[in-house]
Amino acid sequence: MRIRLSTAALMGAALGVTLFASGASAQTRTARSSTRIPVSKEQPAPPAQPAFNADSAARADSIARAEAMERARQDSIAAAARARQDSIAAAERARQDSIARMEQMRRDSIARADSIARAQAEAFRLRKIGGFYIGLGGGVVAPTQGLDVAQKTGWNITVPLGWDPIGSPLGIRFDGSYTNLSQRSNYYTARSQTQPDAGNIWQVGGDLKLRLPATQRFMRRFQLYGVGGGSWFYYKNLQLQENGNPTPVLASNSYESKFGWNAGGGLQFGFGRSNVFVESRYMSFSQGGQNGGHVPIVFGLSWF
């Protein structure tokens, strides 16, 4: 009886142990399932480091320094080459600039010399009065010979037209003039004659003109000249009576014409293309055996 109890007790104890073990196992699984267990990938193992070698390190440093020195040498050579090229280019630019400046100076010098030469030639030409010209002048007229008995001083207008060749002292001239002579009232009163209107003389002349040469350049714009030739006179209201001839020659109150002559001279000086001239000529014609002369003194301008 005692043995069966022992067996039954052992079986009960075994059953209890089993139940306790099952509960503990279930609790353990439950705890494991609620707790997160970190999982990491496996990292490859680092390569094995070679053992340090002092000779290899020194040789690598030496090679690096040699390469750096070679690069520095190449850079130095390249910089020197660039500097040389820049120096050559700068020298070439300076040479070209110098040549251009010298050429410009040469051209400027030639242009300046040409300009001076042209100006001097023009000034010299202008100082040498000459060429085709036309002018206008006026002044007073003094009657002479048979005209100064019944007529007195009057006035004159002259228009010269001519050609003075440069390089030749001899030229030609044509001129036209108008002269007005007042009457002497006492002449007609003494003779109980009616005093006519003022005497009128129209003159057209063709002359030779001789210019005296100038000896110095600055005198080229100042010249003396002589002029003379033939004239045609167209006149009225004139009375001719030469001294010592008691018989006057009466001109009608209508125009008459005669050929005569003129001679005289003057001086001219100029500025630019203009000349100032002063001249006097003796003009004479003859009617009825008596001469009628008058002397205009003219001041005027001419242009060429």
LUMSE-590484 format. One record per residue (C-alpha): x, y negated, z negated. Coordinates in nm, 4 decimals. Last residue first. Example, Ala and Ser with C-alpha at 12.3 -4.5 7.8 and 13.67 -1.06 7.14 Angstrom:
# residues 2
((1.3670, 0.1060, -0.7140))
((1.2300, 0.4500, -0.7800))
# end
This chain:
# residues 304
((4.1470, -13.9795, 11.1169))
((3.9853, -14.2783, 10.9489))
((4.0420, -14.6513, 10.9981))
((3.9823, -14.9423, 10.7639))
((3.9799, -15.3184, 10.8253))
((4.1305, -15.6673, 10.8119))
((4.1248, -15.8737, 11.1311))
((4.2849, -16.2046, 11.2278))
((4.1287, -16.2996, 11.5618))
((4.3269, -16.5354, 11.7907))
((4.1425, -16.7119, 12.0722))
((4.2394, -16.8186, 12.4204))
((4.0685, -16.9890, 12.7078))
((4.2946, -17.0768, 12.9959))
((4.2216, -17.3333, 13.2626))
((4.2370, -17.2913, 13.6416))
((3.8614, -17.2737, 13.6787))
((3.8371, -16.9840, 13.4332))
((4.1198, -16.7942, 13.2646))
((4.1257, -16.5277, 12.9942))
((4.3218, -16.4928, 12.6746))
((4.3388, -16.2849, 12.3598))
((4.6257, -16.3200, 12.1082))
((4.6155, -16.0445, 11.8531))
((4.6241, -16.0217, 11.4746))
((4.6343, -15.7135, 11.2569))
((4.5683, -15.5807, 10.9084))
((4.5147, -15.2093, 10.8620))
((4.4070, -14.9803, 10.5819))
((4.4295, -14.6145, 10.6668))
((4.2141, -14.3265, 10.5512))
((4.2790, -13.9531, 10.5483))
((4.4306, -13.9490, 10.2013))
((4.5838, -14.2896, 10.1346))
((4.7157, -14.5090, 10.4119))
((4.9201, -14.7996, 10.5261))
((4.8850, -15.0059, 10.8402))
((5.0606, -15.3106, 10.9779))
((4.9810, -15.5429, 11.2627))
((5.0575, -15.6466, 11.6146))
((4.9645, -15.8663, 11.9039))
((4.8828, -15.8752, 12.2715))
((4.5678, -15.9292, 12.4751))
((4.4865, -15.9705, 12.8432))
((4.2296, -16.1104, 13.0785))
((3.9449, -16.0075, 13.3027))
((3.6468, -16.2403, 13.3347))
((3.2736, -16.2222, 13.2767))
((2.9909, -16.4765, 13.2632))
((2.6881, -16.4841, 13.0361))
((2.4246, -16.7533, 13.0657))
((2.4438, -17.0916, 12.8929))
((2.6877, -17.1997, 13.1588))
((3.0545, -17.2485, 13.0994))
((3.1839, -17.5968, 13.1495))
((3.5387, -17.6474, 13.2626))
((3.6595, -17.9723, 13.1209))
((3.8337, -18.2404, 13.3275))
((4.0705, -18.4515, 13.1260))
((4.3573, -18.2019, 13.1496))
((4.6364, -18.3032, 12.9173))
((4.5280, -18.0585, 12.6479))
((4.3244, -17.7758, 12.7972))
((3.9536, -17.8128, 12.8310))
((3.7371, -17.5034, 12.8318))
((3.3726, -17.5152, 12.7256))
((3.2020, -17.2008, 12.6038))
((2.8300, -17.1294, 12.5744))
((2.8663, -16.7796, 12.7284))
((3.1008, -16.4778, 12.7278))
((3.1881, -16.1312, 12.8653))
((3.5610, -16.0660, 12.8467))
((3.7416, -15.7603, 12.9875))
((4.0755, -15.6854, 12.8317))
((4.4169, -15.5546, 12.9377))
((4.6995, -15.4363, 12.7168))
((4.8817, -15.4921, 12.3905))
((4.9586, -15.3395, 12.0525))
((5.2549, -15.3579, 11.8177))
((5.2923, -15.1536, 11.5043))
((5.4314, -15.1673, 11.1533))
((5.3981, -14.8577, 10.9419))
((5.3328, -14.7529, 10.5851))
((5.2233, -14.3988, 10.5045))
((5.5455, -14.2526, 10.6384))
((5.7337, -14.4891, 10.4086))
((5.7591, -14.2238, 10.1346))
((5.9491, -14.0038, 10.3789))
((6.2162, -14.2558, 10.4660))
((6.3277, -14.4080, 10.7955))
((5.9853, -14.5054, 10.9299))
((5.9491, -14.5405, 11.3056))
((5.7860, -14.8550, 11.4485))
((5.4514, -14.7730, 11.6002))
((5.3834, -14.8715, 11.9580))
((5.0214, -14.8978, 12.0688))
((4.9187, -14.9173, 12.4323))
((4.5942, -15.0924, 12.5045))
((4.2503, -15.0715, 12.6659))
((4.0191, -15.3569, 12.5787))
((3.6515, -15.4478, 12.5606))
((3.5617, -15.8035, 12.4578))
((3.2343, -15.9839, 12.3913))
((3.2633, -16.3604, 12.3427))
((2.9837, -16.5815, 12.2133))
((2.9961, -16.9609, 12.1789))
((2.7605, -17.1107, 11.9250))
((2.4527, -17.2825, 12.0694))
((2.4943, -17.5816, 12.2944))
((2.5471, -17.9416, 12.1825))
((2.3656, -18.1795, 12.4114))
((2.6101, -18.4243, 12.5594))
((2.6551, -18.7878, 12.4757))
((3.0286, -18.7497, 12.5346))
((3.1332, -18.8590, 12.1881))
((2.8423, -18.6631, 12.0427))
((2.9509, -18.3480, 12.2289))
((3.3008, -18.3482, 12.0855))
((3.1763, -18.4677, 11.7460))
((2.9546, -18.1567, 11.7155))
((3.2470, -17.9165, 11.7464))
((3.0803, -17.5849, 11.8363))
((3.1099, -17.2666, 11.6269))
((3.2800, -16.9613, 11.7768))
((3.1355, -16.6081, 11.7444))
((3.3573, -16.3160, 11.8486))
((3.2514, -15.9553, 11.9167))
((3.5012, -15.6753, 11.9572))
((3.5556, -15.3444, 12.1330))
((3.8664, -15.1361, 12.1114))
((4.0593, -14.8720, 12.2948))
((4.3963, -14.7469, 12.1796))
((4.6810, -14.5362, 12.3082))
((4.9871, -14.4043, 12.1327))
((5.3650, -14.4393, 12.1339))
((5.5709, -14.3584, 11.8252))
((5.5665, -13.9813, 11.8890))
((5.5977, -13.7121, 11.6237))
((5.2337, -13.7246, 11.5250))
((5.0373, -13.8626, 11.8201))
((4.8460, -14.1858, 11.7469))
((4.5134, -14.1642, 11.9288))
((4.2575, -14.4423, 11.9491))
((3.9333, -14.6184, 11.8619))
((3.9252, -14.9711, 11.7189))
((3.5959, -15.1484, 11.6293))
((3.6396, -15.5241, 11.5825))
((3.4076, -15.7890, 11.4316))
((3.5029, -16.1579, 11.4576))
((3.4298, -16.4911, 11.2958))
((3.4497, -16.8572, 11.3901))
((3.6938, -17.1487, 11.3905))
((3.6202, -17.4399, 11.6238))
((3.4978, -17.4968, 11.9769))
((3.5064, -17.8041, 12.2037))
((3.8833, -17.8685, 12.2040))
((3.9975, -17.5333, 12.0626))
((3.8819, -17.3335, 12.3635))
((4.1284, -17.4680, 12.6229))
((4.4361, -17.3193, 12.4558))
((4.3353, -17.1884, 12.1121))
((4.0328, -17.0750, 11.9138))
((4.0919, -16.9359, 11.5606))
((3.8945, -16.6271, 11.4709))
((3.8217, -16.4950, 11.1212))
((3.7876, -16.1385, 11.0018))
((3.6398, -15.7987, 11.0613))
((3.7355, -15.4366, 11.0796))
((3.6022, -15.0930, 11.1598))
((3.7964, -14.7815, 11.2465))
((3.8257, -14.4691, 11.4532))
((4.1147, -14.2238, 11.4562))
((4.2656, -13.9340, 11.6495))
((4.6019, -13.8234, 11.5193))
((4.8701, -13.9990, 11.3228))
((4.9972, -14.1498, 11.0032))
((5.2931, -13.9458, 10.8859))
((5.2294, -13.9563, 10.5143))
((4.9363, -13.7276, 10.5781))
((5.1640, -13.4794, 10.7496))
((5.4115, -13.4946, 10.4628))
((5.1325, -13.4445, 10.2124))
((4.9987, -13.1554, 10.4180))
((5.3446, -13.0025, 10.4534))
((5.4142, -13.0548, 10.0835))
((5.0818, -12.9001, 9.9891))
((5.1393, -12.6104, 10.2263))
((5.4914, -12.5560, 10.0919))
((5.3700, -12.5787, 9.7340))
((5.0930, -12.3299, 9.8051))
((5.3338, -12.0991, 9.9853))
((5.5814, -12.1217, 9.6967))
((5.3040, -12.0547, 9.4475))
((5.1771, -11.7612, 9.6523))
((5.5302, -11.6234, 9.6827))
((5.5930, -11.6696, 9.3102))
((5.2584, -11.5154, 9.2248))
((5.3350, -11.2217, 9.4513))
((5.6770, -11.1777, 9.2934))
((5.5354, -11.2133, 8.9433))
((5.2710, -10.9543, 9.0296))
((5.5403, -10.7218, 9.1637))
((5.7515, -10.7759, 8.8502))
((5.4526, -10.7120, 8.6293))
((5.3587, -10.3985, 8.8237))
((5.7183, -10.2701, 8.8059))
((5.7273, -10.3369, 8.4307))
((5.3923, -10.1649, 8.3860))
((5.5158, -9.8679, 8.5898))
((5.8325, -9.8498, 8.3807))
((5.6364, -9.8815, 8.0545))
((5.3992, -9.6101, 8.1695))
((5.6931, -9.3897, 8.2654))
((5.8602, -9.4519, 7.9274))
((5.5349, -9.3718, 7.7491))
((5.4917, -9.0524, 7.9516))
((5.8522, -8.9451, 7.8831))
((5.8106, -9.0183, 7.5116))
((5.4804, -8.8317, 7.5003))
((5.6400, -8.5365, 7.6782))
((5.9320, -8.5415, 7.4348))
((5.6983, -8.5709, 7.1352))
((5.4920, -8.2813, 7.2683))
((5.8065, -8.0720, 7.3190))
((5.9320, -8.1614, 6.9698))
((5.5953, -8.0700, 6.8232))
((5.5968, -7.7376, 7.0118))
((5.9518, -7.6596, 6.8953))
((5.8611, -7.7483, 6.5356))
((5.5470, -7.5350, 6.5509))
((5.7517, -7.2459, 6.6914))
((6.0076, -7.2892, 6.4127))
((5.7336, -7.3083, 6.1475))
((5.5746, -6.9934, 6.2888))
((5.9112, -6.8220, 6.2879))
((5.9722, -6.9353, 5.9262))
((5.6317, -6.8009, 5.8232))
((5.7055, -6.4686, 5.9984))
((6.0426, -6.4475, 5.8254))
((5.8811, -6.5262, 5.4871))
((5.6203, -6.2571, 5.5427))
((5.8900, -6.0021, 5.6463))
((6.0952, -6.0858, 5.3376))
((5.7924, -6.0540, 5.1141))
((5.7107, -5.7138, 5.2662))
((6.0745, -5.5926, 5.2170))
((6.0706, -5.7075, 4.8560))
((5.7460, -5.5238, 4.7924))
((5.8761, -5.2036, 4.9554))
((6.1950, -5.2161, 4.7492))
((6.0045, -5.2617, 4.4203))
((5.7839, -4.9528, 4.4722))
((5.4658, -4.9291, 4.2645))
((5.3027, -4.5767, 4.2699))
((5.0342, -4.5391, 4.5074))
((4.6932, -4.6129, 4.3852))
((4.4493, -4.3228, 4.4164))
((4.1460, -4.4165, 4.5857))
((3.8588, -4.5221, 4.3680))
((3.6060, -4.2428, 4.2855))
((3.2921, -4.2720, 4.4658))
((3.0083, -4.3993, 4.2500))
((2.7341, -4.1486, 4.1379))
((2.4012, -4.2930, 4.1571))
((2.2457, -4.3846, 3.8277))
((1.9404, -4.2353, 3.6463))
((1.7963, -4.3918, 3.3395))
((1.5628, -4.1639, 3.1349))
((1.2272, -4.3117, 3.0894))
((1.0539, -4.1777, 2.7619))
((0.6895, -4.0762, 2.7931))
((0.7648, -3.7323, 2.9519))
((1.0323, -3.6515, 2.6952))
((0.8040, -3.7253, 2.4034))
((0.5265, -3.5049, 2.5435))
((0.7736, -3.2268, 2.6200))
((0.8985, -3.2408, 2.2547))
((0.5499, -3.2483, 2.1161))
((0.4628, -2.9382, 2.3203))
((0.7767, -2.7610, 2.2013))
((0.7020, -2.8455, 1.8385))
((0.3505, -2.7135, 1.8726))
((0.4717, -2.3900, 2.0301))
((0.7399, -2.3420, 1.7632))
((0.4864, -2.3892, 1.4864))
((0.2531, -2.1356, 1.6456))
((0.5360, -1.8853, 1.6767))
((0.6521, -1.9395, 1.3245))
((0.3018, -1.8881, 1.2011))
((0.2640, -1.5662, 1.3952))
((0.5922, -1.4364, 1.2603))
((0.4836, -1.5147, 0.9072))
((0.1596, -1.3385, 0.9634))
((0.3381, -1.0385, 1.1055))
((0.5732, -1.0349, 0.8147))
((0.2915, -1.0519, 0.5690))
((0.1111, -0.7699, 0.7397))
((0.4203, -0.5594, 0.7250))
((0.4752, -0.6428, 0.3619))
((0.1204, -0.5739, 0.2826))
((0.1388, -0.2443, 0.4591))
((0.4476, -0.1530, 0.2550))
((0.2823, -0.2229, -0.0805))
((0.0000, 0.0000, 0.0000))
# end
